Amino acid sequence: MSEVVSTPPLDLPLVGAWLEAHVPSFRGPRSAERIVGGNSNPIWRLEAASGRYILRTQPAGALLKSAHALDREVRVLQALRGSAVPVAAVHALCKDLDVTGVQFYLMDFVAGEVHRDPRMPEVARERRAQLYAAAIDMLATIHRADIDALGLRDFGRAGHYYQRQLHRWTQQFRTALPEGEPTMEALIAALEKDLPPDDAEPVLLHGDSRLDNLMFEPGTERIAAVLDWELSTLGHPLADLGQFLAVQALPYDYLLPGLAGIDRRAAAIPSIDEQAARYFEATGKAPRDMRFYQAFAMFRQAAMSAGLKRRAELGTAVAESALHFGKTLDVFARVGLDLLEGRARR
């Protein structure tokens, strides 16, 4: 067993028996294979006589308050099912810790392509801009979702989104890393001085908007499913757009690869300004300066990385990469400062 990773044991016979008792269409569990990827909730590919599924569980060990809330994931996925936002069907959520020690839920397996490298080397050059356009259009579709019709009006607090989020993530960062980190502290101070006006109606936020959280139908620009809703909430729409754009400013050789140092024109990848313009056109909103929103996204990534470092040091991380993210959280903070001060390439 790794010194930093602790995967909750999965007792397939017990889990399978619970699923057969609570999911009418499920029968005959055969195998469960851990899918490596992500640093939050462990994911398993479950094979059964009735088909292939995804099982998502909480991590082992003590959990931070409000973190790893599978019930929130399940709620938003069930609300979106059948809407213009494609998601996998959820079959059941188990909160009984006696089954396998952690909460878990079962969802359909969705086949498709996930583009983890934003350069898309595996994609024909002439298709890359179309895939980025599809991603931006899906983000706009999420933000147009009718939260009242979906029953999600109470899915998050209204008003002062950035003020609340800055306070929350700063607290979590300082709890996880009490010794602090100079670049991160500089970014926090800069963001506190540059808070934008509270001028937008709350929308459904994905919370972790990135190219690799989209499942595309193979060989097409059609999105089969939007993945990983753990951080979803209600809030300011530019938080999601800022996240989608900001991660592209990371170094291309970082663990979470970006596009810094890449010739976008040569790679046929739209610029940050072109992507933002498409979003504003799709939503009918006036264009905005995106520097704060991108910098805030990097601040939040850095704060989450501090939490990953803490879990890794406790031996309860979900993936080996947790410790690396934690030790290099200054990368996120530095990129955030560069974005806020306009030094990052567009």
LOKEFI-167664 format. One line per 3 residues: number of its first residue (from 1); for each residue x, y, z of N, C-alpha, C, O. Coordinates in steps of 0.2 Angstrom, whole numbers, plus 5000, padded with zeros to 4 digits. Last residue first. Layout:
N
NUM = X:Y:Z:X:Y:Z:X:Y:Z:X:Y:Z | ...
//
This chain:
346
346 = 4988:5176:4880:4981:5175:4879:4980:5171:4873:4974:5169:4871 | 5000:5174:4894:4998:5175:4886:4991:5173:4885:4988:5169:4889 | 5000:5184:4909:4999:5177:4905:4997:5179:4898:4994:5183:4896
343 = 5000:5196:4914:5006:5194:4912:5006:5188:4908:5010:5186:4904 | 4989:5202:4921:4989:5203:4914:4996:5200:4911:4997:5202:4905 | 4987:5201:4935:4991:5206:4933:4992:5207:4925:4996:5211:4923
340 = 4980:5189:4935:4977:5195:4938:4981:5201:4935:4978:5206:4934 | 4990:5180:4929:4983:5181:4926:4980:5188:4928:4978:5192:4924 | 5000:5180:4939:5001:5182:4932:4995:5184:4928:4995:5189:4924
337 = 4993:5175:4950:4995:5182:4950:4997:5184:4943:4995:5190:4941 | 4990:5162:4944:4985:5166:4946:4987:5173:4947:4983:5178:4944 | 5003:5157:4943:4999:5158:4937:4993:5163:4938:4992:5167:4934
334 = 5006:5156:4957:5010:5161:4953:5006:5162:4946:5006:5168:4944 | 4996:5147:4961:4996:5153:4964:5000:5158:4959:4998:5164:4958 | 5000:5135:4954:4994:5138:4953:4994:5145:4955:4991:5150:4952
331 = 5013:5134:4960:5012:5135:4952:5006:5138:4951:5005:5142:4947 | 5011:5132:4973:5014:5138:4971:5013:5139:4963:5013:5145:4961 | 5009:5118:4974:5003:5123:4974:5005:5130:4972:5001:5134:4970
328 = 5017:5108:4974:5018:5113:4969:5012:5117:4968:5011:5120:4963 | 5014:5099:4984:5020:5102:4985:5022:5107:4979:5026:5111:4980 | 5001:5095:4980:5002:5099:4986:5008:5102:4986:5009:5108:4989
325 = 5004:5088:4968:5000:5094:4968:5001:5098:4974:5002:5105:4973 | 5011:5078:4974:5014:5082:4969:5010:5089:4969:5013:5094:4969 | 5001:5072:4982:5007:5075:4985:5011:5079:4981:5013:5085:4983
322 = 4992:5067:4972:4990:5072:4977:4996:5075:4980:4996:5081:4981 | 4996:5057:4964:4998:5064:4962:4996:5069:4967:4998:5075:4966 | 4991:5045:4969:4998:5047:4971:5000:5054:4969:5004:5057:4972
319 = 4975:5048:4976:4979:5046:4970:4986:5048:4972:4987:5053:4976 | 4968:5050:4988:4965:5045:4983:4970:5043:4977:4969:5038:4975 | 4976:5050:5004:4975:5053:4997:4972:5048:4993:4972:5042:4994
316 = 4979:5047:5017:4972:5045:5015:4971:5049:5008:4965:5050:5007 | 4991:5050:5023:4991:5043:5020:4984:5041:5018:4982:5036:5017 | 4994:5062:5028:4990:5058:5032:4989:5051:5030:4987:5046:5033
313 = 4999:5067:5017:5004:5067:5022:5000:5062:5028:5004:5059:5032 | 4988:5068:5008:4994:5063:5007:4998:5062:5013:5000:5057:5014 | 4980:5077:5015:4978:5070:5015:4983:5065:5013:4984:5060:5016
310 = 4988:5088:5013:4987:5086:5019:4984:5079:5020:4987:5075:5024 | 4988:5089:4999:4995:5088:5002:4993:5086:5009:4997:5081:5012 | 4975:5092:4997:4978:5086:4994:4984:5084:4998:4985:5078:4999
307 = 4974:5105:5002:4970:5100:5005:4973:5093:5003:4973:5088:5007 | 4982:5112:4993:4984:5111:5000:4981:5106:5004:4984:5102:5008 | 4974:5110:4982:4980:5107:4982:4983:5106:4989:4986:5101:4991
304 = 4964:5119:4985:4962:5112:4985:4969:5108:4985:4969:5103:4988 | 4971:5131:4984:4968:5129:4990:4967:5122:4991:4968:5119:4996 | 4974:5131:4970:4980:5130:4975:4977:5128:4982:4980:5124:4985
301 = 4961:5132:4965:4965:5126:4963:4971:5125:4968:4972:5120:4971 | 4958:5145:4969:4955:5139:4972:4958:5132:4971:4958:5128:4975 | 4968:5152:4962:4968:5152:4969:4964:5146:4972:4967:5143:4977
298 = 4963:5149:4949:4969:5147:4951:4970:5147:4959:4973:5142:4961 | 4951:5156:4950:4951:5149:4948:4957:5146:4950:4957:5141:4953 | 4955:5169:4951:4952:5166:4957:4952:5159:4956:4952:5155:4961
295 = 4961:5172:4939:4965:5172:4945:4962:5168:4950:4965:5164:4954 | 4949:5172:4931:4954:5167:4930:4959:5166:4936:4960:5160:4938 | 4943:5183:4937:4939:5176:4937:4944:5171:4935:4943:5165:4938
292 = 4952:5194:4934:4950:5192:4941:4947:5184:4941:4949:5181:4945 | 4952:5194:4919:4958:5192:4923:4956:5190:4931:4959:5185:4933 | 4942:5196:4910:4942:5189:4914:4948:5188:4918:4948:5183:4921
289 = 4931:5209:4907:4938:5207:4908:4938:5201:4912:4935:5201:4918 | 4917:5204:4897:4920:5206:4903:4927:5205:4903:4930:5200:4900 | 4903:5207:4886:4910:5204:4887:4913:5207:4893:4911:5213:4895
286 = 4886:5204:4890:4891:5209:4888:4898:5206:4890:4899:5203:4895 | 4878:5189:4885:4880:5194:4890:4886:5198:4887:4889:5196:4883 | 4873:5179:4878:4870:5185:4877:4872:5190:4882:4869:5195:4883
283 = 4878:5167:4878:4874:5168:4883:4871:5175:4883:4866:5177:4887 | 4886:5167:4866:4881:5161:4867:4876:5163:4873:4870:5161:4873 | 4894:5178:4868:4889:5178:4862:4884:5172:4863:4878:5174:4862
280 = 4902:5173:4878:4898:5179:4879:4892:5180:4874:4887:5182:4875 | 4908:5162:4872:4904:5161:4878:4899:5167:4879:4893:5166:4880 | 4916:5168:4862:4910:5164:4860:4906:5163:4866:4899:5162:4865
277 = 4924:5176:4870:4919:5180:4865:4914:5175:4863:4908:5177:4863 | 4932:5166:4876:4928:5170:4880:4922:5174:4876:4917:5174:4878 | 4939:5161:4864:4934:5157:4868:4929:5161:4872:4923:5159:4873
274 = 4946:5173:4860:4941:5170:4856:4936:5165:4859:4930:5165:4858 | 4954:5174:4871:4949:5180:4870:4944:5177:4865:4938:5179:4865 | 4962:5163:4871:4958:5164:4877:4952:5169:4875:4946:5168:4877
271 = 4961:5156:4854:4964:5160:4859:4959:5160:4865:4953:5159:4864 | 4959:5139:4848:4957:5146:4849:4960:5149:4855:4962:5146:4860 | 4971:5130:4840:4967:5130:4846:4966:5138:4847:4970:5142:4847
268 = 4981:5126:4830:4974:5127:4828:4969:5127:4834:4964:5124:4834 | 4994:5126:4833:4990:5120:4835:4983:5121:4833:4979:5116:4835 | 4997:5139:4828:5000:5133:4824:4997:5127:4826:4996:5122:4822
265 = 4990:5146:4837:4989:5147:4830:4991:5141:4826:4988:5138:4822 | 4997:5143:4849:4990:5141:4848:4988:5141:4841:4984:5137:4838 | 5011:5137:4854:5009:5141:4849:5001:5139:4847:5000:5135:4843
262 = 5013:5136:4871:5011:5132:4865:5009:5138:4860:5005:5142:4862 | 5016:5142:4883:5021:5140:4879:5020:5137:4873:5024:5135:4868 | 5002:5135:4891:5007:5140:4891:5013:5138:4887:5016:5132:4888
259 = 4992:5126:4892:4994:5127:4885:4999:5133:4885:5001:5136:4880 | 4992:5112:4904:4989:5118:4901:4992:5119:4894:4994:5115:4891 | 4990:5098:4914:4993:5101:4908:4989:5107:4906:4983:5106:4905
256 = 4994:5094:4929:4987:5096:4926:4989:5101:4920:4990:5107:4921 | 5008:5093:4929:5003:5087:4930:4996:5088:4928:4993:5084:4925 | 5015:5102:4915:5013:5101:4922:5008:5095:4923:5006:5093:4918
253 = 5018:5105:4902:5021:5099:4905:5020:5098:4913:5023:5094:4916 | 5012:5117:4899:5010:5111:4896:5013:5105:4899:5010:5099:4898 | 5008:5127:4913:5013:5125:4909:5010:5118:4906:5007:5114:4909
250 = 4991:5136:4913:4996:5132:4916:5002:5129:4911:5000:5129:4905 | 4981:5142:4906:4987:5146:4907:4993:5142:4910:4998:5144:4911 | 4971:5133:4906:4975:5133:4900:4981:5137:4900:4986:5137:4896
247 = 4965:5136:4917:4969:5130:4917:4973:5130:4911:4978:5126:4911 | 4957:5148:4914:4963:5148:4918:4968:5142:4917:4974:5143:4917 | 4946:5144:4906:4951:5147:4903:4957:5147:4907:4963:5147:4904
244 = 4938:5137:4916:4940:5134:4909:4945:5137:4906:4950:5134:4903 | 4937:5146:4926:4941:5140:4927:4943:5137:4921:4948:5135:4920 | 4930:5156:4920:4936:5158:4922:4940:5152:4923:4946:5151:4922
241 = 4918:5150:4918:4922:5152:4912:4929:5153:4914:4933:5151:4911 | 4914:5148:4932:4915:5142:4927:4920:5144:4921:4924:5141:4920 | 4913:5161:4936:4917:5157:4939:4919:5151:4935:4925:5148:4935
238 = 4903:5168:4929:4910:5168:4926:4915:5164:4930:4921:5164:4929 | 4891:5165:4935:4893:5161:4930:4900:5162:4927:4903:5157:4924 | 4891:5163:4953:4892:5168:4947:4894:5164:4941:4899:5160:4942
235 = 4880:5150:4958:4885:5155:4959:4885:5160:4953:4881:5159:4948 | 4877:5134:4966:4874:5140:4962:4879:5146:4963:4882:5146:4969 | 4887:5119:4962:4884:5124:4966:4880:5129:4962:4880:5129:4956
232 = 4899:5106:4960:4894:5110:4958:4890:5114:4963:4889:5111:4969 | 4909:5098:4963:4910:5105:4966:4904:5109:4963:4904:5115:4964 | 4906:5085:4957:4907:5086:4965:4907:5093:4967:4904:5094:4973
229 = 4904:5081:4944:4900:5087:4947:4901:5088:4954:4896:5091:4958 | 4910:5073:4933:4913:5076:4939:4909:5082:4941:4912:5088:4940 | 4905:5077:4915:4908:5073:4921:4909:5077:4927:4910:5083:4926
226 = 4893:5076:4903:4897:5081:4907:4899:5077:4913:4894:5075:4917 | 4893:5066:4889:4891:5067:4896:4896:5072:4898:4902:5073:4897 | 4894:5068:4875:4890:5062:4877:4888:5063:4885:4883:5061:4887
223 = 4894:5080:4863:4896:5079:4870:4891:5073:4873:4885:5074:4873 | 4901:5080:4847:4895:5080:4851:4897:5077:4858:4901:5072:4859 | 4911:5080:4838:4911:5086:4843:4905:5086:4847:4903:5090:4851
220 = 4918:5064:4836:4914:5069:4834:4915:5075:4839:4919:5074:4844 | 4925:5052:4839:4926:5055:4833:4922:5061:4831:4921:5063:4825 | 4914:5047:4851:4920:5045:4848:4920:5048:4841:4915:5047:4837
217 = 4907:5060:4861:4905:5054:4857:4911:5053:4852:4914:5058:4849 | 4916:5065:4875:4914:5066:4868:4912:5060:4865:4915:5055:4866 | 4915:5071:4891:4915:5065:4887:4912:5066:4880:4906:5067:4880
214 = 4924:5083:4900:4918:5082:4895:4920:5075:4892:4926:5073:4890 | 4934:5086:4908:4928:5084:4912:4922:5083:4907:4916:5084:4909 | 4944:5091:4900:4944:5084:4902:4939:5082:4907:4939:5076:4909
211 = 4941:5105:4900:4940:5100:4894:4940:5093:4896:4936:5089:4893 | 4933:5110:4914:4939:5109:4911:4937:5104:4905:4932:5101:4905 | 4925:5116:4928:4925:5116:4921:4931:5116:4918:4935:5120:4918
208 = 4920:5113:4941:4927:5111:4939:4927:5111:4932:4929:5105:4929 | 4908:5119:4943:4912:5119:4948:4919:5117:4946:4924:5119:4950 | 4895:5121:4936:4898:5114:4936:4904:5114:4942:4904:5109:4945
205 = 4882:5131:4943:4889:5130:4941:4891:5123:4941:4890:5119:4946 | 4867:5138:4939:4870:5132:4940:4878:5132:4938:4879:5133:4932 | 4868:5155:4944:4866:5150:4939:4869:5144:4942:4873:5144:4947
202 = 4862:5171:4951:4865:5164:4952:4863:5159:4947:4857:5159:4945 | 4864:5186:4942:4860:5181:4945:4863:5174:4946:4867:5172:4941 | 4877:5197:4946:4874:5192:4942:4869:5188:4945:4871:5186:4951
199 = 4885:5206:4953:4880:5209:4948:4877:5204:4944:4875:5205:4938 | 4894:5211:4964:4890:5206:4965:4884:5207:4960:4878:5209:4962 | 4910:5217:4957:4903:5218:4960:4899:5212:4960:4900:5207:4955
196 = 4925:5208:4962:4921:5211:4957:4914:5213:4960:4912:5210:4966 | 4939:5212:4972:4933:5208:4971:4928:5212:4967:4927:5218:4967 | 4952:5216:4974:4950:5217:4967:4943:5213:4966:4941:5211:4961
193 = 4958:5213:4986:4958:5221:4984:4954:5222:4978:4952:5227:4976 | 4958:5200:4987:4954:5203:4991:4953:5211:4989:4948:5214:4991 | 4967:5197:4977:4960:5195:4976:4956:5199:4980:4951:5202:4978
190 = 4979:5200:4984:4977:5204:4978:4970:5203:4976:4967:5207:4974 | 4979:5191:4995:4979:5198:4996:4977:5202:4990:4973:5207:4990 | 4980:5179:4988:4974:5180:4992:4973:5188:4993:4968:5191:4992
187 = 4993:5181:4982:4987:5180:4978:4981:5182:4982:4976:5185:4979 | 5001:5181:4993:5001:5187:4989:4995:5187:4984:4992:5192:4983 | 4999:5168:4998:4997:5174:5002:4996:5180:4998:4992:5184:4999
184 = 5005:5161:4987:4998:5160:4988:4995:5166:4993:4990:5169:4991 | 5018:5165:4989:5015:5166:4983:5007:5166:4984:5003:5170:4981 | 5021:5159:5003:5021:5166:5001:5017:5168:4995:5014:5173:4995
181 = 5011:5149:5012:5015:5149:5006:5015:5156:5003:5009:5159:5002 | 5008:5141:5029:5007:5146:5023:5012:5145:5017:5016:5140:5017 | 5007:5133:5039:5014:5137:5039:5013:5142:5033:5018:5146:5032
178 = 4995:5127:5038:4996:5132:5043:5002:5136:5042:5003:5142:5044 | 4987:5120:5027:4994:5122:5027:4995:5128:5031:4996:5134:5029 | 4974:5118:5031:4978:5112:5028:4985:5114:5028:4989:5109:5028
175 = 4970:5130:5035:4969:5124:5040:4973:5119:5037:4977:5115:5041 | 4972:5138:5024:4976:5139:5030:4975:5134:5035:4980:5132:5039 | 4963:5133:5015:4970:5133:5013:4974:5133:5020:4979:5130:5021
172 = 4951:5135:5022:4953:5128:5020:4960:5128:5019:4964:5123:5021 | 4951:5149:5022:4951:5146:5028:4953:5138:5027:4957:5136:5031 | 4951:5151:5008:4956:5154:5012:4957:5150:5018:4962:5148:5021
169 = 4938:5146:5005:4944:5143:5002:4951:5145:5006:4955:5141:5006 | 4930:5156:5012:4929:5148:5013:4936:5145:5011:4939:5141:5015 | 4933:5168:5006:4934:5167:5013:4934:5159:5015:4938:5157:5018
166 = 4930:5166:4993:4937:5168:4995:4938:5167:5002:4943:5164:5004 | 4916:5163:4994:4921:5158:4991:4928:5160:4993:4932:5155:4995 | 4911:5176:4998:4910:5170:5002:4915:5164:5000:4918:5161:5004
163 = 4915:5184:4987:4917:5186:4994:4916:5180:4999:4921:5178:5003 | 4909:5178:4977:4916:5178:4977:4918:5180:4984:4924:5177:4986 | 4895:5179:4980:4898:5173:4979:4905:5173:4980:4908:5169:4983
160 = 4884:5188:4985:4891:5188:4987:4895:5182:4986:4899:5180:4990 | 4870:5177:4982:4873:5183:4983:4880:5183:4986:4882:5178:4990 | 4863:5162:4989:4863:5168:4984:4867:5174:4986:4867:5175:4992
157 = 4869:5146:4991:4867:5152:4993:4867:5157:4988:4871:5157:4983 | 4862:5131:4982:4868:5136:4984:4865:5142:4987:4859:5144:4986 | 4851:5125:4979:4857:5121:4979:4863:5125:4981:4869:5122:4981
154 = 4838:5130:4979:4841:5130:4985:4848:5126:4985:4850:5124:4991 | 4834:5128:4966:4835:5134:4968:4839:5135:4975:4842:5140:4976 | 4833:5116:4959:4839:5117:4962:4840:5124:4964:4846:5126:4966
151 = 4822:5111:4951:4822:5110:4958:4828:5111:4962:4830:5108:4967 | 4822:5114:4938:4826:5108:4940:4826:5106:4947:4828:5101:4949 | 4815:5125:4938:4812:5120:4934:4815:5113:4936:4812:5108:4937
148 = 4825:5133:4944:4818:5132:4947:4815:5126:4944:4812:5122:4948 | 4835:5133:4935:4836:5130:4942:4830:5129:4945:4829:5125:4950 | 4837:5130:4919:4832:5133:4923:4832:5130:4930:4830:5125:4931
145 = 4853:5133:4911:4848:5129:4914:4843:5132:4919:4845:5137:4923 | 4862:5141:4906:4855:5143:4905:4850:5138:4908:4844:5139:4907 | 4874:5135:4911:4872:5141:4914:4865:5144:4912:4862:5148:4916
142 = 4874:5124:4902:4874:5123:4909:4871:5129:4912:4867:5129:4917 | 4876:5131:4890:4870:5127:4891:4869:5126:4898:4863:5127:4901 | 4889:5136:4892:4883:5141:4891:4877:5137:4892:4872:5140:4895
139 = 4896:5124:4891:4896:5128:4897:4890:5133:4897:4887:5134:4902 | 4893:5120:4878:4890:5117:4884:4891:5120:4890:4886:5120:4894 | 4901:5130:4871:4894:5130:4871:4890:5126:4876:4885:5128:4878
136 = 4914:5126:4875:4911:5133:4877:4904:5133:4877:4900:5135:4881 | 4914:5113:4869:4915:5114:4876:4912:5121:4879:4909:5121:4884 | 4913:5117:4856:4908:5113:4859:4908:5113:4866:4903:5113:4870
133 = 4925:5124:4854:4919:5128:4853:4913:5124:4856:4909:5126:4860 | 4934:5114:4855:4934:5119:4860:4927:5123:4860:4925:5125:4865 | 4930:5106:4844:4930:5103:4850:4930:5109:4856:4926:5108:4861
130 = 4934:5115:4834:4927:5113:4835:4926:5110:4841:4920:5111:4844 | 4947:5116:4835:4943:5122:4837:4936:5120:4838:4933:5123:4842 | 4951:5103:4831:4952:5105:4837:4948:5111:4839:4945:5111:4845
127 = 4950:5099:4817:4944:5098:4822:4945:5101:4829:4940:5101:4833 | 4961:5101:4810:4955:5105:4808:4949:5104:4813:4944:5107:4812 | 4970:5091:4816:4971:5099:4817:4965:5103:4816:4963:5107:4819
124 = 4963:5077:4824:4965:5081:4818:4965:5088:4819:4961:5091:4822 | 4970:5072:4840:4964:5075:4836:4967:5078:4830:4972:5082:4830 | 4980:5069:4848:4977:5064:4845:4971:5066:4840:4968:5061:4837
121 = 4984:5081:4854:4988:5079:4849:4985:5073:4845:4987:5071:4839 | 4977:5092:4862:4974:5087:4858:4978:5084:4852:4976:5084:4846 | 4981:5101:4871:4984:5102:4864:4981:5097:4859:4981:5098:4853
118 = 4976:5096:4883:4972:5102:4880:4975:5103:4873:4972:5107:4869 | 4974:5080:4886:4979:5084:4884:4976:5090:4881:4973:5089:4875 | 4962:5073:4888:4965:5075:4894:4971:5080:4892:4973:5084:4897
115 = 4947:5071:4881:4954:5074:4879:4957:5077:4885:4956:5082:4887 | 4938:5056:4881:4940:5062:4885:4947:5064:4883:4952:5060:4883 | 4926:5048:4872:4933:5050:4872:4933:5056:4877:4929:5061:4877
112 = 4915:5034:4877:4917:5040:4873:4924:5042:4874:4928:5038:4876 | 4901:5027:4886:4907:5026:4882:4909:5033:4878:4904:5036:4876 | 4897:5027:4903:4896:5031:4896:4902:5030:4892:4907:5032:4895
109 = 4888:5018:4914:4895:5019:4911:4893:5022:4904:4889:5019:4900 | 4877:5024:4926:4878:5021:4920:4885:5022:4918:4888:5028:4919 | 4881:5023:4944:4878:5026:4938:4880:5022:4932:4884:5018:4932
106 = 4879:5022:4961:4880:5018:4955:4877:5022:4950:4872:5025:4950 | 4889:5028:4976:4883:5028:4971:4885:5025:4965:4890:5025:4962 | 4893:5027:4993:4894:5026:4986:4888:5027:4982:4882:5027:4985
103 = 4901:5030:5009:4895:5031:5004:4898:5030:4997:4903:5030:4995 | 4911:5017:5017:4910:5024:5014:4904:5024:5010:4901:5019:5008 | 4910:5004:5021:4914:5008:5025:4913:5016:5023:4915:5020:5026
100 = 4901:4995:5014:4908:4995:5012:4913:5001:5016:4918:5002:5014 | 4890:4994:5023:4891:4990:5017:4898:4990:5015:4901:4984:5014 | 4889:5003:5034:4891:4996:5035:4892:4992:5029:4894:4986:5030
97 = 4886:5015:5029:4893:5014:5030:4894:5007:5032:4900:5005:5031 | 4874:5019:5019:4875:5015:5024:4882:5013:5024:4884:5009:5020 | 4870:5027:5008:4873:5030:5014:4875:5026:5020:4877:5028:5025
94 = 4870:5025:4991:4870:5021:4997:4874:5025:5003:4880:5027:5002 | 4860:5029:4978:4865:5031:4982:4865:5027:4989:4859:5027:4991 | 4857:5023:4961:4856:5023:4968:4862:5026:4972:4867:5026:4969
91 = 4858:5027:4947:4854:5022:4949:4852:5022:4957:4846:5020:4959 | 4860:5040:4936:4861:5038:4942:4856:5033:4944:4850:5034:4944 | 4865:5042:4919:4860:5041:4924:4862:5038:4930:4867:5033:4930
88 = 4876:5055:4915:4875:5048:4916:4869:5047:4920:4868:5051:4925 | 4871:5070:4905:4874:5067:4911:4872:5059:4911:4867:5057:4908 | 4869:5084:4895:4870:5076:4895:4874:5074:4901:4879:5076:4903
85 = 4858:5096:4896:4865:5095:4898:4865:5087:4899:4862:5084:4904 | 4845:5098:4893:4850:5099:4888:4857:5098:4890:4861:5098:4885 | 4838:5083:4903:4839:5090:4901:4843:5091:4895:4846:5086:4892
82 = 4839:5070:4907:4834:5072:4902:4834:5079:4900:4830:5081:4896 | 4846:5075:4922:4844:5069:4918:4838:5071:4913:4833:5073:4916 | 4847:5085:4932:4849:5086:4925:4847:5081:4920:4847:5082:4914
79 = 4844:5079:4944:4840:5084:4941:4841:5086:4934:4836:5088:4930 | 4853:5069:4945:4846:5067:4944:4842:5073:4941:4838:5072:4937 | 4865:5077:4947:4864:5072:4941:4857:5070:4940:4855:5070:4934
76 = 4862:5084:4959:4862:5088:4952:4862:5083:4946:4859:5085:4941 | 4861:5073:4968:4855:5077:4967:4856:5081:4960:4851:5081:4957 | 4874:5067:4967:4868:5063:4965:4862:5068:4963:4858:5067:4958
73 = 4881:5077:4972:4883:5075:4966:4876:5072:4963:4874:5073:4957 | 4876:5078:4985:4875:5083:4981:4876:5082:4974:4873:5084:4969 | 4880:5065:4990:4872:5067:4989:4871:5073:4985:4866:5073:4982
70 = 4893:5066:4991:4890:5062:4986:4883:5064:4985:4880:5063:4979 | 4904:5077:4996:4897:5076:4997:4893:5072:4991:4891:5076:4986 | 4917:5080:4998:4916:5073:4996:4908:5072:4997:4906:5066:4999
67 = 4915:5092:5011:4919:5089:5006:4916:5082:5004:4913:5079:5008 | 4908:5097:5022:4905:5098:5016:4909:5095:5010:4907:5096:5004 | 4923:5095:5032:4916:5097:5032:4914:5099:5025:4917:5104:5022
64 = 4934:5083:5027:4933:5090:5028:4925:5091:5028:4922:5088:5024 | 4935:5066:5033:4933:5071:5028:4932:5078:5030:4929:5078:5036 | 4946:5053:5038:4942:5059:5040:4941:5063:5034:4946:5065:5030
61 = 4946:5038:5027:4949:5043:5032:4944:5048:5033:4938:5049:5031 | 4944:5036:5009:4944:5033:5016:4947:5039:5020:4949:5044:5018 | 4932:5044:4998:4938:5042:5000:4938:5039:5007:4934:5041:5011
58 = 4916:5038:4992:4920:5043:4996:4927:5040:4997:4928:5034:4997 | 4914:5032:4975:4914:5031:4982:4917:5037:4985:4921:5041:4982 | 4905:5026:4961:4909:5032:4964:4908:5032:4971:4903:5032:4974
55 = 4905:5015:4948:4904:5016:4955:4908:5021:4958:4914:5021:4957 | 4898:5013:4933:4903:5016:4936:4900:5017:4944:4895:5019:4945 | 4895:4997:4923:4893:5003:4927:4899:5007:4930:4905:5004:4929
52 = 4888:4986:4911:4894:4989:4914:4892:4996:4917:4888:5000:4915 | 4876:4973:4914:4880:4978:4911:4886:4981:4914:4888:4978:4919 | 4871:4962:4921:4866:4967:4918:4870:4973:4915:4866:4977:4912
49 = 4882:4956:4926:4878:4952:4921:4873:4957:4918:4871:4956:4912 | 4894:4968:4928:4889:4964:4930:4886:4961:4925:4886:4963:4919 | 4908:4978:4933:4905:4974:4927:4900:4969:4931:4902:4966:4936
46 = 4913:4994:4936:4909:4988:4939:4906:4984:4933:4902:4987:4929 | 4926:5004:4939:4922:5002:4934:4919:4995:4936:4923:4990:4937 | 4926:5017:4952:4927:5010:4950:4923:5008:4944:4917:5011:4943
43 = 4934:5030:4959:4930:5028:4954:4931:5021:4952:4937:5019:4952 | 4936:5041:4974:4938:5035:4970:4932:5033:4965:4926:5033:4967 | 4935:5059:4973:4932:5053:4975:4934:5047:4971:4934:5047:4965
40 = 4949:5066:4970:4944:5067:4975:4940:5061:4977:4942:5058:4982 | 4958:5066:4960:4961:5066:4967:4955:5067:4972:4957:5069:4978 | 4960:5058:4944:4957:5062:4949:4959:5061:4956:4963:5056:4958
37 = 4964:5041:4942:4963:5047:4939:4959:5051:4944:4954:5049:4947 | 4961:5024:4939:4965:5029:4941:4964:5035:4938:4964:5036:4932 | 4948:5014:4943:4950:5018:4938:4954:5024:4941:4952:5028:4945
34 = 4947:4998:4949:4948:5005:4951:4951:5008:4945:4956:5006:4942 | 4935:4986:4945:4942:4988:4944:4942:4996:4945:4938:5000:4943 | 4926:4973:4949:4926:4980:4950:4934:4982:4950:4938:4979:4953
31 = 4915:4960:4943:4921:4962:4945:4921:4970:4946:4916:4973:4943 | 4901:4955:4944:4906:4951:4942:4913:4953:4944:4917:4949:4947 | 4884:4955:4950:4891:4958:4950:4896:4953:4948:4897:4948:4951
28 = 4869:4952:4946:4876:4948:4944:4882:4952:4944:4885:4952:4939 | 4860:4966:4941:4860:4959:4944:4867:4956:4942:4870:4958:4937 | 4849:4980:4941:4855:4977:4942:4855:4970:4944:4851:4968:4949
25 = 4836:4985:4940:4839:4982:4934:4846:4979:4935:4849:4977:4930 | 4833:4989:4954:4829:4983:4950:4832:4980:4944:4832:4974:4943 | 4842:4991:4966:4842:4993:4959:4839:4988:4955:4842:4983:4954
22 = 4842:4986:4979:4840:4993:4978:4839:4995:4971:4836:5000:4970 | 4848:4973:4979:4842:4974:4983:4839:4981:4982:4833:4982:4983 | 4859:4974:4971:4853:4970:4968:4847:4971:4972:4841:4970:4970
19 = 4866:4982:4979:4864:4985:4973:4858:4981:4970:4853:4983:4968 | 4869:4974:4990:4865:4980:4991:4862:4982:4985:4857:4984:4985 | 4877:4964:4983:4870:4962:4986:4866:4968:4988:4860:4968:4987
16 = 4888:4972:4979:4883:4969:4974:4876:4967:4977:4871:4968:4974 | 4893:4974:4992:4891:4980:4987:4886:4977:4982:4881:4980:4981 | 4896:4961:4996:4892:4965:5000:4889:4971:4995:4883:4972:4996
13 = 4905:4957:4985:4899:4953:4987:4894:4957:4991:4888:4957:4989 | 4915:4968:4985:4911:4967:4980:4904:4963:4981:4899:4965:4979 | 4921:4978:4996:4918:4972:4996:4913:4970:4991:4907:4972:4992
10 = 4934:4988:4994:4927:4987:4991:4925:4980:4991:4928:4976:4988 | 4942:5000:5005:4941:4993:5003:4934:4992:5000:4929:4995:5002 | 4947:5015:4999:4943:5012:5004:4942:5005:5001:4941:5004:4995
7 = 4965:5018:4998:4958:5017:4994:4954:5013:4998:4955:5008:5001 | 4976:5029:5001:4972:5024:5005:4965:5023:5001:4961:5028:5002 | 4992:5035:4999:4986:5033:4996:4982:5028:5000:4985:5023:5003
4 = 5005:5037:5004:5001:5043:5003:4993:5041:5001:4989:5045:5002 | 5011:5025:5004:5012:5029:5010:5007:5035:5010:5006:5038:5015 | 5003:5011:4996:5006:5017:4996:5006:5021:5002:5002:5020:5006
1 = 5004:4994:5000:5000:5000:5000:5004:5006:5000:5009:5006:5004
//
